[in-house]
Amino acid sequence: MEESLVRQMNRRVLKLALPSILANITVPLVGMVDVGVSGHIGDAVAIGGMAISTMLFDLLYWNMGFLRVGTGGMIAQALGRRDFSGIMKVFTQGIGTALGIAFIIFAIQYLYIDIALGFIQCSPEVADYARQYYFIRIWAAPATLSLFVFKGFFIGMQNAISPMAADITVNVANLGLSLLFAVKMGMGFKGIAWAVFTAQYTGLFLCIALFLIYYRRLLKYADLRKSLRLKDLGKFFSLNGNLFVRSVCFLFIYVGFTSLSAKYGDVQLAVGTIIMKLMMLFSFFIDGFAYAGEALAGRYIGARDSEGLHLSVKVIFRWCFWIALASTAVYVAGGKQMVMLMTDKADVIEASVPYLVWLWLMPALSTSAFVWDGIYVGATAARPIMFGMICAAASFFAAYYALEQILGIQALYVAYMVHVVVRSVWMYAFRRTAVYARVVQDTKRCEMCPGGAGNGTAGHEMP
């Protein structure tokens, strides 16, 4: 019986994880193509310009990660309760929030870039590249933010195929259009930005079509006026406020890594950009299982299935162990060759050699952090996630400044690894109260629902 349950759980996990992994593979590949196109149409300055350009949008969009994260966790739990009105309420609030934030981004675009570039230490040539890219891509904000919500909705609905289709469409379009606009049509650096703009809106139109094809029946549960009441919005932003702080902490670490790399010169900035992109190759594999953890944890908690929750976590970690092992072998065998695929500049390639060891260590040190993060999101345990990320961000900067005089720029890479270890330890330590105890808590709350504690339907029928 136990073996049968494990086999069933393996199928459920892989059904959610594999499409996400397939989609995620295209994400770092597109990032590497953008860096590669920059490196081949220019020099280390162009690569640095792409790094700063990307960071400018990470400053904007990583803080909005709660639109995907919060949406996915809340919808998964609502699905577990069969609360379809709740599903549409969360989705409506997410889309409304995304469009509102996009309007604010448009309003502050000139002020934002002036302030951001004022804080980032980079050469005037790099800053000029960044401005060219920024003032084109900024107009994709409504599409980019709405895509976060759609992806969270699909994952919460246990549907990994639709976000896979959207991600692959966006990333393949971005890849192809970058080569077409920047190289074939001779648009240079601006062509990369126009490629991103076009790809984002293509992905949004596809998501709208997929929603209407598969979930049109849920529209009858939508109540725009109720969803936008202050009381209901307060609940939405209470959870997502904690996730917003989490995103800010992620951003501090990423921006800190890039801006601190920049102060060591354009070549070291290019190296840091390439090493970070290569690290992300591994994390996007693991993220597929983190998304599976998010979807399954949310659904099992909503359905008050403690046994299913424990088994899903066990199976997900087992898969991730083997992925980490395989990733380490790939990095050890081909790390330098990966760098050479991203640039043909001899000075950048040679400067990257001392930092390849961090690629080797990344899988072992970070796997637990990535997986627990997804599970915590599914449990909507936003407060423990927030405090864990605050500690991780503090540890990043503390480690760097404590070791800089001894290790130089290597202290930056040590600090990055320290922060993922802190995240892992924190979330493992609080897993019982933050995740497993939620099944009991939801049972107690649901005893007052129309469907009762044992019903599991919360008074709704499947549409």
KOLBA-54142 format. One record per residue: z negated, x negated, y negated of N, C-alpha, C in turn. Coordinates in steps of 0.02 Angstrom, whole numbers, plus 50000, padded with zeros to 5 digits. Layout:
BEGIN
ZXYZXYZXY...
***
This chain:
BEGIN
500004995850060500005000050000500004995649937499594990449938499544985949880500214982549868500544980149922501194976849915501714981649887501684987949907502154992949882502064994049807501434994349785501294995249714501534989249673501434983249700501664977149665502414977149660502774979049713503504979249711503744984249658503424990049656503604995049607503484992449536502924989049527502764986449460503254980849442503444976749490503944971549476504594974649450504804980149481505414983449460505344986249389504764989249375504654992049308504644986549255504304981149270504274975649222504964972749210505344971349264506004968349256506494973149222506414979649234506854984549202506764984349126506164982849103506034982349031506154975349005505984970349044506014963449020506724960549019507104961649071507754958349076508244960249021508304966749004508744968348947508514965148882507854964948872507584961748811507734954248810507674951048869507834943848873508564942648858508994946848887509714946048876509884946748802509564951548769509674952448697509374946648658508774944548678508434939248641508794932548645509134931348701509504925048708509994924148651510294929748629510794929348576510474927848508509824929248500509494928148435509474920748417509174916448459509164909348441509864906248442510304908948485510984906248486511324907248419511224913248389511514914548324511204910048271510534909248275510194904848228510464897748234510574895548295510834888748305511554888248281511944893648289512634893548264512624893048188512194896848155512144896448082511964889448059511464886448093511274879548077511854874848093512174876048150512734871748171513314872248123513494878448101514034879248053513864875647989513234876347967513014872847906513084865347914512884862847973512904855647986513604852947990514084857148010514764854748018515194855747956514994860447911515364861247849515054857047793514464854147808514124850047758513764844247791513164842747764512764837247791512044839547799511564834847797510864836747805510644841447749510954840947690510784845447635510974852647653511544853547684511754860347704511294863247757511074859047805510604861347856509944863347823509714859047776509104860747739509184867147699509784868147670509914874247633509864880347677510114879847739510054885447786509324886747804508944881247813508234882047829507854885747774507974883747711507634886947655507884894147647508534895247656508814901947651508494906647701508464904347763508154908447816507424909747801507084904647776506374905447760506264910647705506714910947656506644915847602506634922947630507044924247681507054930947710506494931947760506274926647791505674927247833505074929047790505044926347730504514928247683504504935747672505094938647667505144945847657505034949847721505384947947774505434952247833504894951247885504634945147892504114944147941503494948247922503374948947858502804953147837502904960447855503524962347868503674969247885503734970247961503524965247999503564965848072503174971648100502684974148061502304979948085502744986048095503324986248061503774991948070504024992448141504114986748175504294986848245503684987148290503214982748275502634981948318502214988348320502024990848261501614996848259501965002848286502615003548270503005009248295503025009248370503165003448400503215003048473502575004748508502015002048485501375003348518501165010648512501225013548452501015020548442501465025348480502115024048481502565028548517502465028048592502325022048619502195021248691501585025348711501055025148670500455028948686500585036448680500965038448629501125045548622501545047948680501995043748705502395045548763501955046348825501465041848833501005042448889500615048948888500465051448828500125057948820500605063748822501255062348823501785067448817501725071248750501565067648698501485070548631502125069248591502615073748598503275072548568503275073648493502845078048470502775078748397502505072248367502035069148403501755062748381502285057248380502725057248430503265052348432503705052848370503915058948353504355059748295503995058548230503345059948228502965058648167502955051148153502815047148204502795039848196503485037248176504005039748209504685037448194504875039148123504735045248100504895047348032504525043147981503885041947994503485037847948503755030747945503985028148002504255021348003504895020747962505365025447972505995025247935505875026147860505435030847842505275031947771504975025747739504535022347777504225016247751504735010647744505195010047792505705004847789506155005647728506365011747714506805012847656506425011847590505795013747589505395012647529505305005247514505175001347566505094994047557505744990947535506314993247563506964990547543507084991647468506894997447443506974998847371506564993947329505954992547351505524987747315505824980747317506114978847374506424972247380507004971547331507414976847324507954976647276507684975747205507144979147190506874979047122506594972247102506334968447150506004962147134506414956047154507054956947171507434951447202507484945247158507584946047092507654940147048506974936647038506464940647028505794937847020505584934147082505724937047140505514934247204505804927347216506474926647207506774920147224506564914747175506464916547112506224911547064505534908947082505084913547101504404911547120504414907547185504794909947234504804906647300505064899447294505624898547259505904891847253505474887347208505064890547166504604886647125504054883447167503884886547223503344883947266503604879347321504244879847338504524875947393504784869247367504564863847397504794857247377505464855647412506014856247374506664854647402507114852047346507644848747365508104845947316508494851447280508754850147219509154855147183509764857447223510054852847262510644854647301510464859747356509894858747389509664863447439509504870247407509184870147349509014876347314509644880247295510174876747276510804880047257511114883647317511104880347375511344883647437510934889947451510284889347444509834894947459509984901047415510114899847350510254905447305510924908847323511424904847340512074907847360511974912747418511604910547468511484914547528511064920747512510544919747474510054924947460510364931047425510764929947373511004935547333511554939547367511774937347425512224941447466511834945147519511414941547557511074944647613510544949847591510294949347530509764953847507509964961147513510624962647508510854969547509510874972547580510694968547629510634971147697509924973647712509474973447663508764975247674508664982147707508994987547683508884994047716509054993947790509604990647807509814990247877509324986147918509124980347892508674975847929508014979247944507714982447894507054985547903507094991747947507634995647941507715001547984507814999448056508154993848067508244991348136507584989648168507094987148129506424985948156506134992448186506204997848149505915004248170506275006848232506935006648231507315008948289507135005048352507064998448345506894994348404506204996148430505724997048385505054999248406505075005948440505465010548414505535017148444505805016648515506355012948524506655012448591506175009248641505845003848620505375000448666504795005048684504525008648634503985013348648504195018748695504825020648695505085025748740505275022848808505085016548821505215013048885505955012048896506325011548842507055010748845507225003748819507364999248864507534992448843508294991448837508684996148860509414995448859509684996448788509435001548753509695002948685509554997248636508934994648632508824988948588509224982748609509334982048675509754976548698510464977248671510734983348676511414984548651511454983248576510934985448539510934984448467510874977048449510414973448483510314966348468510924962248484511224963648542511824959848561512394961148512512464967448492512994969248444512884965548378512264965748353512114962348289512224954848295511964951848348511984944548353512674941848370513044945348413513724943148428514164944048367514084949648331514464950648270514294945248219513654943648212513444938448166513754931748184513734930148249514014923848273514754923448258515124928548279515854928548270516054928548196515714932648157515884933148086515704926748048515164923348069514984916948036515544911948045515814911548105516364906848118516994909048081517114915748079517714918248046517674917247971517124919547940517074919247867516984912047841516504908447873516314901847846516834896447862517124896747922517574891347943518304893447938518484898847974519184900847977519454902847908519064906847871519294909347806519084904747749518714899447764518544894447714518044896847662517624901847679517134904347630516514899947626516444895247672515884890647670515214893947680514714891547643514024893847652513954901347639514324903947590514274911147575514534915347633514994912747671515264916347728514734917947780514244913347789513704914547836513284920547814513154921047749512764926647722513134933347730513794933347715514184939447724514204941547797514194936847842514194938447914513544942147932512974939747907512334942947921512334950047892512554950847831512584957347798512974962347840513574960547860514014965047898513724966647966513434961747999513154962748066512554967448064512124966948013511534971248009511724978648003512204980247961512414987247954512784989748016513134985348050513454987248113512924989348164512384985348168511834986948214511484993448197511394994748133511065000948112511475007048132512125006948121512545012648139512535013748215512515008248253512475008948326511815012248346511255010248316510605013148333510575020548317510855022548262510885029648245511275033448298511835030648320512235033848371511855034348437511505029048457511115029048519510545034148517510225034648459509685039548451509965046648461510525048148430510815054848436511065056348506511295051248541511545052148609510965053648657510415049748653509885050148703509275054248682509155054848617508525057848595508615063548545509215066348543509345071748496508865077548505508655078748568508205084448581507525083648549507335077348533506695076248500506695078548428507285079548399507325081448329506955088048315506915092448365506575098848355505815097848345505555092048363504845090648353504705087348286505235085648249505145082148185504915087048132504425084948093504165088848037504065084147979504575083647937504575078647883503985079747835503855085947818503315087347771502635085347799502525086847863501885085047895501825077447903502385074247921502365067047933502185063147870502395065847812502285062247749501675064547711501245068647743500615070547711500175064347705499775064047652499355058247640498885056847698498615062147728498145061247784498485057747843499095059947860499445056947917499705049947900499935049047838500155042447817499565037547817498975040047800498385035747801498245032847869498335036947922498235034547990498765029248007499385030647987499935026048001499815019247969499615019247905499525013047869498855009647887498385013347912497755010247933497875005347990498265007548040498435003148096498894997548073499414999448036499924994648017499684989747964499164991547927498884986847879498624980647913498284981447970498044975748008498624971648036499154975048059499734971548085500114968048029500074970847968500384967447911500044960747897499374960747901499004954447891499194949447945499284951848007499504947548062500174944348044500634948348018501294945748001501254940647944500804941847896500714937147842500474930447868500024930647917499764924447947500324920647983500744924348021501324921248052501754917748000501854921347945502274918847892501994912547860501344912447848501024906547820501154900447864501114901447929501214895847975501944893547973502404898247976503114896447976503324893247910503134896447855503304893747789502954887047779502334886547802501984880147797502344874747835502584876247894502944871247934503574869047898503964873847873504604872147841504504868447774504054871047732503964868047666503634861147672503164860247720502864853747729503364848747758503824851147800504364846747824504794844347766504914848947719505364847347663505104841547621504454840847616504184835547573504294828547602504494828247667504644821747698505384819947691505774824147656506484822647645506954827247682507594827247662508084831847690508204830747764508184824447787508304823047858507734825947900507114824847880506544827547917506534835147915506754838047859506804845347856507324847947906507884844447911508404846347959508134845648030507774840248045507484839348111506984844948128506544846448081506054851648092506384858448104506924859848068507284866148077507584866548147507884861148169508204861048236507684861548291507134857748286506614857948338506304864948342506204868148284505914874848285506394879848317507044879248303507534883648335507534882648411507484876548433507484875248505506844877848538506274877348503505664880348528505744887848539506104891048493506194898248496506604900448557507004895948584507374897648646506884899948700506344896248709505844898048759505474904448741505274904948677504864910648657505254917248664505914917048655506294923148662506354925348736506324920648782506284922548853505624926048866505084922948844504414925848856504334932448820504644933148761504584939348723504844945348762505334944248806505574949848848505004952848889504574948548916504004950948955503444953448909503404950548849502914953248801503104960348781503754961748772503974968548758503824973248816503914970648877503734974748936502994976248936502584971148918501864972248914501684977348862502024977048805501904981848751502054988948774502644989948804502854996548825502404999248881502254995148931501864997548988501124998448970500844993748932500144994448912500045000748870500505001948823500455007948782500495014248824500975014348869501065020448909500475021648956500225016348990499665017249036499025019048999498925016348940498335018248901498395025448878498995027448855499085034448835498995039248893499205037148953499135041349013498455040549047498035035949020497365034649047497385032149120497845027549132497945024749199497695017549200497065016549215496755009949214497065005349267497185008049327497455003949381498155001349364498565005749336499245003649316499224998349262498764998949215498694994149162498524987249189498024986849232497814980349260498384977149301498724981249341499254978549384499844976049342500024979749289500584977649247500444970849214499824969849190499644963549159499694957849209499444959049269499454953949322500174951949339500614956749347501304955449366501674951849310501564953849248501904950749191501714943449186501074941849193500864934849188501144930649245501224933549303501504929949360502224927849345502624932449318503314930849300503334925449246502904926049197502914921349140502724914249160502304913549212502124906949236502754903249260503174906649298503774903349325504284901949270504324906349220504774905149164504564899049124503904898349114503644892549077503804886149114503724886349180503864880349221504594878349216505044883349223505754881949220505964879449150505674882449098505834880449030505644873249015505064871249041504834864349032505334859549063505564861149123506044856849157506694856149117506924861749088507544861549049507454857348986506894858148952506764854148891506724846648907506394844948962506314837848980507004834848997507404838749033508044836049056508574835849001508554840548955509114841048908508934841948835508334839848815508124840948746508584837648695508754831348705509174827748657509874830748655510134832748713510804835748715510814842348676510254846048678510214852248639510254850848564509914845548543509954843648472510664841848453511014838248497511704836148483512184842048479512014847548512512424853548506512374856748437511814855448403511684858648339511894854548279511994848148289512234843948233512584837848261513074835348223513414829148243513224823348197512704824448156512474819248109512014814348146512234808048150511874803048189511164801948163511064802248097510394801048070509914806648090510154812848092509724818448112509574818048186510074816448227509964815948300509454810648317509524804748287509054799248301508354800848275508314804148218507654805848190507294811048232507664814848272507344820148312507014817648376507194811748398506954809248463506184809048469505824806648418505084806448425504754813248431505124818648418504814825348417505004829548478505404826748523505614830448582505034832148628504504828148626503924829348668503614836248655503684838648593503394845248577503784850848610504424849648623504804854548662504534854848733504354849048761504104848848829503434852648836503024852148784502344855148787502324862548767502834864748731502824871548704502714877048757503074877148813502974882548861502264883048888501974877448909501314877648938500784879948889500854877948826500334879348777500384886348746500984889248746501074895448708501184901848748501304901248813501474907248853500944912648847500324910848856499784915848855499754919448788499844915748734499804918848667500344924148658500964922648679501514927348670501414933648712501194932748775501124938548819500554943048798499974940048783499404944148761499564947748696499954944648653500134947848591500484954548604500964954548651501314960748667500854965948697500404963848741499944968548773499464971448722499214967348677498764969848624499124974948580499774973648565500154978348524500224985048559500364984948624500404991148662499754994948662499204991348661498544994448658498354996548587498804995248539498674996348468498004993248446497854987448475497234983848458497374979448398497524982548342497764978948284497224974548252496604976948253496064973148221495934966448255495864966248322495774959848355496384955148346496994958048345497584953948333497534950648264497334954648214497294952148145496794946348140496194947248167495694942048162495894935748201496224936748258496464931048296496984927048259497434930548224497964927048186497674923648124497174926548094496844923148037496554916448060496214916548117495934910348144496484905348162497034907848190497584903448210497904900148148498014904148095498314901448034497854896248003497214897748001496724892947973496724886448014496774887048080496774881148123497394876948113497964880148098498594876448086498514871848026498284874647970498234870547909497664865547914497104867447947496554862847955496754856747996497124858048051497344852548094497824847948058498294850948020498784846747985498454842147934498044845047890497744841047837497224836047863496914837647921496434832947951496794826947982497414827948006497764822748043498334819348005498514822047946499094819547911499044812047895498474809747873498394802747855498454798147916498314800847974498334796848036499024797148068499314803248072499924804248111500544805348069500474806248004501054807747962501344814547979502004815047981502324821447994502194824048064502024819548111501844821848178501254826648177500824825948126500244830448120500474837748113501064838748085501334845548076501484848748144501754844848189501904847448256501274848548297500794844048289500134844948322499824851448298499844852548232499534858548203499854864848230500514864748240500854870648267500604872248337500514867148378500274868248446499544870448446499154867948399498454870048394498414877548380498844880048337498804887148320498964891748379499444889648423499594894048481499024893748532498694888048538498124887648583497554892048559497424891948494496894896148466497044903548478497684905548469497874912448483497744914348555497934909948601497844911248673497114912148691496694907648668495984907848683495664914148655495844915848593495554921748559495714928148598496354929048614496554935348646496304935848718496264930248752495984930548819495244932348816494884929648768494164930948762494014938348747494454941748710494314948548690494724953748728495034951748783495484956248819495134962548846494514961848867494164967648897494034973148846493764971148789493604976248738494214978548700494704974048690495294975748649495824979548688495874978348754496414981248794496144986048847495774983148895495574987248953495104992948935494674991948886494214997248867494565002948832495185001948809495535007248774495685013148819495755012048884495885017548931495305022448930494695019748931494085023948929494035027448862494165023848808494115026748741494605032448733495225031548756495725036848749495545042848792495235041748850495025047248892494515051548855494025048348823493515052048787493815056048729494295052948693494605056548638494995062448663495345061548720495805066648743495435072648774494795072048788494415077748813494405083448763494535081848700494535086948648495245089248631495755086448668496445088448656496585095048689497115098748669497285105048700497425104548774497695098648796497855097848867497265095948909496705093748879496125091648918496195084648943495625081848968495605074848989496025073549050496065078249095496415076949157497145079149157497355082549103498025085249103498545079949090498425075949038498895070449022499505072648985499545079148964500145081448930499995083148858499365083648839499165085148770499505091448745499625096248791499885102648771500635102848759500995097648777501725097448763502105097148828502725099248825503175098848882503715093648868503975090748922504515085848914505125089348886505425086548832506005089848803506605089248850
***
